[in-house]
Amino acid sequence: MVQINQKDKDSFIYPRSRYYGEIKPENLVFNANLQEFAHKVSYIANLETGGKLSPDEAYEQIHMLWRKLKHSKNELKIGINKVN
């Protein structure tokens, strides 16, 4: 039997893509939030497709995740021109 450690399992279940954008702390944090959003939306879509969630429930969950992502973007001041 092959032993799978927790790190390998997490990497398989929650894969992370390499970040190629401008390296700034706020960009890295937002990218992590964006990837988490994408993974959760994928799970919700699959649950809805499989009949485990109604379309309304799926919509509400995704809408809530979107609001959290938007709040994160605003808090990190992503896309706001900063004056030095």
Distance bins in CASP14 RR format, pairs under 12 A and 6 or more apart:
PFRMAT RR
TARGET T0000
AUTHOR 0000-0000-0000
RMODE 2
METHOD distances of the structure
MODEL  1
2 8 0 0 0 0 0 1 0 0 0 0 0
2 9 0 0 0 0 0 1 0 0 0 0 0
3 9 0 0 0 0 0 1 0 0 0 0 0
4 10 0 0 0 0 0 1 0 0 0 0 0
4 11 0 0 0 0 0 1 0 0 0 0 0
4 12 0 0 0 0 1 0 0 0 0 0 0
4 13 0 0 0 0 0 1 0 0 0 0 0
5 11 0 0 0 0 1 0 0 0 0 0 0
5 12 0 0 0 0 0 1 0 0 0 0 0
6 12 0 0 0 0 0 1 0 0 0 0 0
6 13 0 0 0 0 0 1 0 0 0 0 0
6 14 0 0 0 0 0 1 0 0 0 0 0
7 13 0 0 0 0 0 1 0 0 0 0 0
7 14 0 0 0 0 0 1 0 0 0 0 0
8 14 0 0 0 0 0 1 0 0 0 0 0
8 15 0 0 0 0 0 1 0 0 0 0 0
9 15 0 0 0 0 0 1 0 0 0 0 0
10 16 0 0 0 0 1 0 0 0 0 0 0
10 39 0 0 0 0 0 1 0 0 0 0 0
11 17 0 0 0 0 0 1 0 0 0 0 0
13 39 0 0 0 0 1 0 0 0 0 0 0
13 42 0 0 0 0 0 1 0 0 0 0 0
13 43 0 0 0 0 0 1 0 0 0 0 0
14 32 0 0 0 0 0 1 0 0 0 0 0
14 35 0 0 0 0 1 0 0 0 0 0 0
14 36 0 0 0 0 1 0 0 0 0 0 0
14 38 0 0 0 0 0 1 0 0 0 0 0
14 39 1 0 0 1 0 0 0 0 0 0 0
14 40 0 0 0 0 0 1 0 0 0 0 0
14 42 0 0 0 0 0 1 0 0 0 0 0
14 43 0 0 0 0 0 1 0 0 0 0 0
15 35 0 0 0 0 1 0 0 0 0 0 0
15 36 0 0 0 0 0 1 0 0 0 0 0
15 38 0 0 0 0 0 1 0 0 0 0 0
15 39 0 0 0 0 1 0 0 0 0 0 0
15 42 0 0 0 0 0 1 0 0 0 0 0
16 28 0 0 0 0 0 1 0 0 0 0 0
16 31 0 0 0 0 1 0 0 0 0 0 0
16 32 1 0 0 1 0 0 0 0 0 0 0
16 34 0 0 0 0 0 1 0 0 0 0 0
16 35 1 0 0 1 0 0 0 0 0 0 0
16 36 0 0 0 0 1 0 0 0 0 0 0
16 38 0 0 0 0 0 1 0 0 0 0 0
16 39 0 0 0 0 1 0 0 0 0 0 0
17 31 0 0 0 0 1 0 0 0 0 0 0
17 32 0 0 0 0 0 1 0 0 0 0 0
17 34 0 0 0 0 1 0 0 0 0 0 0
17 35 1 0 0 1 0 0 0 0 0 0 0
17 36 0 0 0 0 0 1 0 0 0 0 0
17 38 0 0 0 0 1 0 0 0 0 0 0
17 39 0 0 0 0 0 1 0 0 0 0 0
18 28 0 0 0 0 0 1 0 0 0 0 0
18 31 0 0 0 0 1 0 0 0 0 0 0
18 35 0 0 0 0 0 1 0 0 0 0 0
19 25 0 0 0 0 0 1 0 0 0 0 0
19 27 1 0 0 1 0 0 0 0 0 0 0
19 28 1 0 0 1 0 0 0 0 0 0 0
19 29 0 0 0 0 0 1 0 0 0 0 0
19 30 0 0 0 0 1 0 0 0 0 0 0
19 31 1 0 1 0 0 0 0 0 0 0 0
19 32 0 0 0 0 1 0 0 0 0 0 0
19 34 0 0 0 0 1 0 0 0 0 0 0
19 35 0 0 0 0 1 0 0 0 0 0 0
20 27 0 0 0 0 0 1 0 0 0 0 0
20 28 0 0 0 0 0 1 0 0 0 0 0
20 31 0 0 0 0 1 0 0 0 0 0 0
21 27 1 0 0 1 0 0 0 0 0 0 0
21 28 0 0 0 0 1 0 0 0 0 0 0
21 30 0 0 0 0 0 1 0 0 0 0 0
21 31 1 0 0 1 0 0 0 0 0 0 0
21 34 0 0 0 0 0 1 0 0 0 0 0
21 78 0 0 0 0 0 1 0 0 0 0 0
22 28 0 0 0 0 1 0 0 0 0 0 0
22 30 0 0 0 0 0 1 0 0 0 0 0
22 31 0 0 0 0 0 1 0 0 0 0 0
22 78 0 0 0 0 0 1 0 0 0 0 0
22 79 0 0 0 0 0 1 0 0 0 0 0
23 29 0 0 0 0 0 1 0 0 0 0 0
23 31 0 0 0 0 0 1 0 0 0 0 0
24 30 0 0 0 0 1 0 0 0 0 0 0
24 31 0 0 0 0 0 1 0 0 0 0 0
24 76 0 0 0 0 1 0 0 0 0 0 0
24 77 0 0 0 0 0 1 0 0 0 0 0
24 78 0 0 0 0 1 0 0 0 0 0 0
24 79 0 0 0 0 0 1 0 0 0 0 0
24 82 0 0 0 0 0 1 0 0 0 0 0
25 31 0 0 0 0 0 1 0 0 0 0 0
25 32 0 0 0 0 0 1 0 0 0 0 0
25 76 0 0 0 0 1 0 0 0 0 0 0
25 77 0 0 0 0 0 1 0 0 0 0 0
25 78 0 0 0 0 0 1 0 0 0 0 0
26 32 0 0 0 0 0 1 0 0 0 0 0
26 33 0 0 0 0 0 1 0 0 0 0 0
26 72 0 0 0 0 1 0 0 0 0 0 0
26 73 0 0 0 0 1 0 0 0 0 0 0
26 74 0 0 0 0 0 1 0 0 0 0 0
26 75 0 0 0 0 1 0 0 0 0 0 0
26 76 1 0 1 0 0 0 0 0 0 0 0
26 77 1 0 0 1 0 0 0 0 0 0 0
26 78 1 0 0 1 0 0 0 0 0 0 0
26 79 0 0 0 0 1 0 0 0 0 0 0
26 80 0 0 0 0 0 1 0 0 0 0 0
26 82 0 0 0 0 0 1 0 0 0 0 0
27 33 0 0 0 0 0 1 0 0 0 0 0
27 34 0 0 0 0 0 1 0 0 0 0 0
27 72 0 0 0 0 0 1 0 0 0 0 0
27 73 0 0 0 0 0 1 0 0 0 0 0
27 76 0 0 0 0 1 0 0 0 0 0 0
27 77 0 0 0 0 0 1 0 0 0 0 0
27 78 1 0 0 1 0 0 0 0 0 0 0
27 79 0 0 0 0 1 0 0 0 0 0 0
28 34 0 0 0 0 0 1 0 0 0 0 0
28 35 0 0 0 0 0 1 0 0 0 0 0
28 76 0 0 0 0 1 0 0 0 0 0 0
28 78 0 0 0 0 0 1 0 0 0 0 0
29 35 0 0 0 0 0 1 0 0 0 0 0
29 36 0 0 0 0 0 1 0 0 0 0 0
29 69 0 0 0 0 0 1 0 0 0 0 0
29 72 1 0 0 1 0 0 0 0 0 0 0
29 73 0 0 0 0 0 1 0 0 0 0 0
29 75 0 0 0 0 1 0 0 0 0 0 0
29 76 1 0 0 1 0 0 0 0 0 0 0
29 77 0 0 0 0 0 1 0 0 0 0 0
29 78 0 0 0 0 1 0 0 0 0 0 0
30 36 0 0 0 0 0 1 0 0 0 0 0
30 37 0 0 0 0 0 1 0 0 0 0 0
30 69 0 0 0 0 1 0 0 0 0 0 0
30 70 0 0 0 0 0 1 0 0 0 0 0
30 71 0 0 0 0 0 1 0 0 0 0 0
30 72 1 0 0 1 0 0 0 0 0 0 0
30 73 1 0 0 1 0 0 0 0 0 0 0
30 74 0 0 0 0 0 1 0 0 0 0 0
30 75 0 0 0 0 1 0 0 0 0 0 0
30 76 1 0 1 0 0 0 0 0 0 0 0
30 77 0 0 0 0 1 0 0 0 0 0 0
30 78 1 0 1 0 0 0 0 0 0 0 0
30 79 0 0 0 0 1 0 0 0 0 0 0
31 37 0 0 0 0 0 1 0 0 0 0 0
31 38 0 0 0 0 0 1 0 0 0 0 0
31 69 0 0 0 0 0 1 0 0 0 0 0
31 72 0 0 0 0 0 1 0 0 0 0 0
31 73 0 0 0 0 0 1 0 0 0 0 0
31 76 0 0 0 0 0 1 0 0 0 0 0
31 78 0 0 0 0 1 0 0 0 0 0 0
32 38 0 0 0 0 0 1 0 0 0 0 0
32 39 0 0 0 0 0 1 0 0 0 0 0
32 69 0 0 0 0 0 1 0 0 0 0 0
32 72 0 0 0 0 1 0 0 0 0 0 0
32 76 0 0 0 0 0 1 0 0 0 0 0
33 39 0 0 0 0 0 1 0 0 0 0 0
33 40 0 0 0 0 0 1 0 0 0 0 0
33 65 0 0 0 0 1 0 0 0 0 0 0
33 66 0 0 0 0 0 1 0 0 0 0 0
33 68 0 0 0 0 1 0 0 0 0 0 0
33 69 1 0 0 1 0 0 0 0 0 0 0
33 70 0 0 0 0 0 1 0 0 0 0 0
33 71 0 0 0 0 1 0 0 0 0 0 0
33 72 1 0 1 0 0 0 0 0 0 0 0
33 73 0 0 0 0 1 0 0 0 0 0 0
33 74 0 0 0 0 0 1 0 0 0 0 0
33 75 0 0 0 0 1 0 0 0 0 0 0
33 76 0 0 0 0 1 0 0 0 0 0 0
33 78 0 0 0 0 1 0 0 0 0 0 0
34 40 0 0 0 0 0 1 0 0 0 0 0
34 41 0 0 0 0 0 1 0 0 0 0 0
34 65 0 0 0 0 0 1 0 0 0 0 0
34 66 0 0 0 0 0 1 0 0 0 0 0
34 68 0 0 0 0 0 1 0 0 0 0 0
34 69 1 0 0 1 0 0 0 0 0 0 0
34 70 0 0 0 0 0 1 0 0 0 0 0
34 72 0 0 0 0 1 0 0 0 0 0 0
34 73 0 0 0 0 1 0 0 0 0 0 0
34 76 0 0 0 0 0 1 0 0 0 0 0
34 78 0 0 0 0 1 0 0 0 0 0 0
35 41 0 0 0 0 0 1 0 0 0 0 0
35 42 0 0 0 0 0 1 0 0 0 0 0
35 69 0 0 0 0 0 1 0 0 0 0 0
35 72 0 0 0 0 0 1 0 0 0 0 0
36 42 0 0 0 0 0 1 0 0 0 0 0
36 43 0 0 0 0 0 1 0 0 0 0 0
36 65 0 0 0 0 1 0 0 0 0 0 0
36 68 0 0 0 0 1 0 0 0 0 0 0
36 69 0 0 0 0 1 0 0 0 0 0 0
36 72 0 0 0 0 1 0 0 0 0 0 0
37 43 0 0 0 0 0 1 0 0 0 0 0
37 44 0 0 0 0 0 1 0 0 0 0 0
37 61 0 0 0 0 0 1 0 0 0 0 0
37 62 0 0 0 0 1 0 0 0 0 0 0
37 63 0 0 0 0 0 1 0 0 0 0 0
37 64 0 0 0 0 0 1 0 0 0 0 0
37 65 1 0 1 0 0 0 0 0 0 0 0
37 66 1 0 0 1 0 0 0 0 0 0 0
37 67 0 0 0 0 0 1 0 0 0 0 0
37 68 1 0 0 1 0 0 0 0 0 0 0
37 69 1 0 1 0 0 0 0 0 0 0 0
37 70 0 0 0 0 1 0 0 0 0 0 0
37 71 0 0 0 0 0 1 0 0 0 0 0
37 72 0 0 0 0 1 0 0 0 0 0 0
37 73 0 0 0 0 0 1 0 0 0 0 0
38 44 0 0 0 0 0 1 0 0 0 0 0
38 45 0 0 0 0 0 1 0 0 0 0 0
38 62 0 0 0 0 0 1 0 0 0 0 0
38 65 0 0 0 0 1 0 0 0 0 0 0
38 66 0 0 0 0 0 1 0 0 0 0 0
38 69 0 0 0 0 1 0 0 0 0 0 0
39 45 0 0 0 0 0 1 0 0 0 0 0
39 46 0 0 0 0 0 1 0 0 0 0 0
39 65 0 0 0 0 0 1 0 0 0 0 0
40 46 0 0 0 0 0 1 0 0 0 0 0
40 47 0 0 0 0 0 1 0 0 0 0 0
40 58 0 0 0 0 0 1 0 0 0 0 0
40 61 0 0 0 0 1 0 0 0 0 0 0
40 62 0 0 0 0 1 0 0 0 0 0 0
40 64 0 0 0 0 1 0 0 0 0 0 0
40 65 1 0 1 0 0 0 0 0 0 0 0
40 66 0 0 0 0 0 1 0 0 0 0 0
40 68 0 0 0 0 1 0 0 0 0 0 0
40 69 0 0 0 0 1 0 0 0 0 0 0
41 47 0 0 0 0 0 1 0 0 0 0 0
41 48 0 0 0 0 0 1 0 0 0 0 0
41 58 0 0 0 0 1 0 0 0 0 0 0
41 59 0 0 0 0 0 1 0 0 0 0 0
41 61 0 0 0 0 1 0 0 0 0 0 0
41 62 1 0 1 0 0 0 0 0 0 0 0
41 63 0 0 0 0 0 1 0 0 0 0 0
41 64 0 0 0 0 0 1 0 0 0 0 0
41 65 1 0 0 1 0 0 0 0 0 0 0
41 66 0 0 0 0 1 0 0 0 0 0 0
41 68 0 0 0 0 0 1 0 0 0 0 0
41 69 0 0 0 0 1 0 0 0 0 0 0
42 48 0 0 0 0 0 1 0 0 0 0 0
42 49 0 0 0 0 0 1 0 0 0 0 0
42 58 0 0 0 0 0 1 0 0 0 0 0
42 62 0 0 0 0 0 1 0 0 0 0 0
42 65 0 0 0 0 0 1 0 0 0 0 0
43 49 0 0 0 0 0 1 0 0 0 0 0
43 50 0 0 0 0 0 1 0 0 0 0 0
43 52 0 0 0 0 0 1 0 0 0 0 0
43 53 0 0 0 0 1 0 0 0 0 0 0
43 58 0 0 0 0 0 1 0 0 0 0 0
43 61 0 0 0 0 1 0 0 0 0 0 0
43 62 0 0 0 0 0 1 0 0 0 0 0
43 65 0 0 0 0 0 1 0 0 0 0 0
44 50 0 0 0 0 0 1 0 0 0 0 0
44 51 0 0 0 0 0 1 0 0 0 0 0
44 52 0 0 0 0 1 0 0 0 0 0 0
44 53 1 0 0 1 0 0 0 0 0 0 0
44 54 0 0 0 0 0 1 0 0 0 0 0
44 55 0 0 0 0 0 1 0 0 0 0 0
44 56 0 0 0 0 0 1 0 0 0 0 0
44 57 0 0 0 0 1 0 0 0 0 0 0
44 58 1 0 1 0 0 0 0 0 0 0 0
44 59 0 0 0 0 1 0 0 0 0 0 0
44 60 0 0 0 0 1 0 0 0 0 0 0
44 61 1 0 1 0 0 0 0 0 0 0 0
44 62 1 0 1 0 0 0 0 0 0 0 0
44 63 0 0 0 0 0 1 0 0 0 0 0
44 64 0 0 0 0 0 1 0 0 0 0 0
44 65 1 0 0 1 0 0 0 0 0 0 0
44 66 0 0 0 0 0 1 0 0 0 0 0
45 51 0 0 0 0 0 1 0 0 0 0 0
45 52 0 0 0 0 0 1 0 0 0 0 0
45 53 0 0 0 0 1 0 0 0 0 0 0
45 55 0 0 0 0 0 1 0 0 0 0 0
45 57 0 0 0 0 0 1 0 0 0 0 0
45 58 1 0 0 1 0 0 0 0 0 0 0
45 59 0 0 0 0 0 1 0 0 0 0 0
45 61 0 0 0 0 0 1 0 0 0 0 0
45 62 0 0 0 0 1 0 0 0 0 0 0
45 65 0 0 0 0 0 1 0 0 0 0 0
46 52 0 0 0 0 1 0 0 0 0 0 0
46 53 0 0 0 0 1 0 0 0 0 0 0
46 58 0 0 0 0 1 0 0 0 0 0 0
47 53 1 0 1 0 0 0 0 0 0 0 0
47 54 0 0 0 0 1 0 0 0 0 0 0
47 55 0 0 0 0 0 1 0 0 0 0 0
47 57 0 0 0 0 1 0 0 0 0 0 0
47 58 1 0 0 1 0 0 0 0 0 0 0
47 61 0 0 0 0 1 0 0 0 0 0 0
47 62 0 0 0 0 0 1 0 0 0 0 0
48 54 1 0 0 1 0 0 0 0 0 0 0
48 55 1 0 0 1 0 0 0 0 0 0 0
48 56 0 0 0 0 1 0 0 0 0 0 0
48 57 1 0 0 1 0 0 0 0 0 0 0
48 58 1 1 0 0 0 0 0 0 0 0 0
48 59 0 0 0 0 1 0 0 0 0 0 0
48 60 0 0 0 0 0 1 0 0 0 0 0
48 61 0 0 0 0 1 0 0 0 0 0 0
48 62 0 0 0 0 1 0 0 0 0 0 0
49 55 0 0 0 0 0 1 0 0 0 0 0
49 58 0 0 0 0 1 0 0 0 0 0 0
50 58 0 0 0 0 0 1 0 0 0 0 0
51 57 0 0 0 0 0 1 0 0 0 0 0
51 58 0 0 0 0 1 0 0 0 0 0 0
52 58 0 0 0 0 1 0 0 0 0 0 0
52 61 0 0 0 0 0 1 0 0 0 0 0
53 59 0 0 0 0 1 0 0 0 0 0 0
53 60 0 0 0 0 1 0 0 0 0 0 0
53 61 1 0 0 1 0 0 0 0 0 0 0
53 62 0 0 0 0 0 1 0 0 0 0 0
54 60 0 0 0 0 1 0 0 0 0 0 0
54 61 0 0 0 0 0 1 0 0 0 0 0
55 61 0 0 0 0 0 1 0 0 0 0 0
55 62 0 0 0 0 0 1 0 0 0 0 0
56 62 0 0 0 0 0 1 0 0 0 0 0
56 63 0 0 0 0 0 1 0 0 0 0 0
57 63 0 0 0 0 0 1 0 0 0 0 0
57 64 0 0 0 0 0 1 0 0 0 0 0
58 64 0 0 0 0 0 1 0 0 0 0 0
58 65 0 0 0 0 0 1 0 0 0 0 0
59 65 0 0 0 0 0 1 0 0 0 0 0
59 66 0 0 0 0 0 1 0 0 0 0 0
60 66 0 0 0 0 0 1 0 0 0 0 0
60 67 0 0 0 0 0 1 0 0 0 0 0
61 67 0 0 0 0 0 1 0 0 0 0 0
61 68 0 0 0 0 0 1 0 0 0 0 0
62 68 0 0 0 0 0 1 0 0 0 0 0
62 69 0 0 0 0 0 1 0 0 0 0 0
63 69 0 0 0 0 0 1 0 0 0 0 0
63 70 0 0 0 0 0 1 0 0 0 0 0
64 70 0 0 0 0 0 1 0 0 0 0 0
64 71 0 0 0 0 0 1 0 0 0 0 0
65 71 0 0 0 0 0 1 0 0 0 0 0
65 72 0 0 0 0 0 1 0 0 0 0 0
66 72 0 0 0 0 0 1 0 0 0 0 0
66 73 0 0 0 0 0 1 0 0 0 0 0
67 73 0 0 0 0 0 1 0 0 0 0 0
67 74 0 0 0 0 0 1 0 0 0 0 0
68 74 0 0 0 0 0 1 0 0 0 0 0
68 75 0 0 0 0 0 1 0 0 0 0 0
69 75 0 0 0 0 0 1 0 0 0 0 0
69 76 0 0 0 0 0 1 0 0 0 0 0
69 78 0 0 0 0 0 1 0 0 0 0 0
70 76 0 0 0 0 0 1 0 0 0 0 0
70 78 0 0 0 0 0 1 0 0 0 0 0
71 78 0 0 0 0 0 1 0 0 0 0 0
72 78 0 0 0 0 1 0 0 0 0 0 0
73 79 1 0 0 1 0 0 0 0 0 0 0
73 80 0 0 0 0 1 0 0 0 0 0 0
74 80 0 0 0 0 1 0 0 0 0 0 0
76 82 0 0 0 0 0 1 0 0 0 0 0
77 83 0 0 0 0 0 1 0 0 0 0 0
END
